[in-house]
């Protein structure tokens, strides 16, 4: 396999909302463990195949552009202990899960092209941190 691949966990965010309200148990949350999710900073978001979307209980919504399928649902994505809530779009069945630049930014991962892996953002000492634009103005 060429490129950077990481294990990832995808969970149905709506299910987690039901857990917080006491309607579902945590063990009932629909979840997909992905062994090889492809990292692609040229893609903006998180891309799932119809099979993965179905396993998560997501239904397609809206028009379907030629190159993607609009899944239009929200998942909790976890990669190497960091997580984010992300809207998803789709790719053809049989395609790997693709993690693009928005989830990478949300989880504060950067790509180490030399080592072919994800590393914590060196600007933040490798620690998970979210930058808030104009944070100084909020003080």
Buried (B, 14 or more C-beta within 10 A) or exposed (E): EEEBBBEBBBBBBBBBEBBEEEEBEEEEBBBBEBEEBBBBBEBEBBBBBBEBBBBBEBEBEEEEEEEBBBBBBBBBBBBBEBBBEBBBBBBEEEBBBBBBBBBBBBBBBBBEEEEEBBEBBEEEEEEBEEEEEEEEEEE
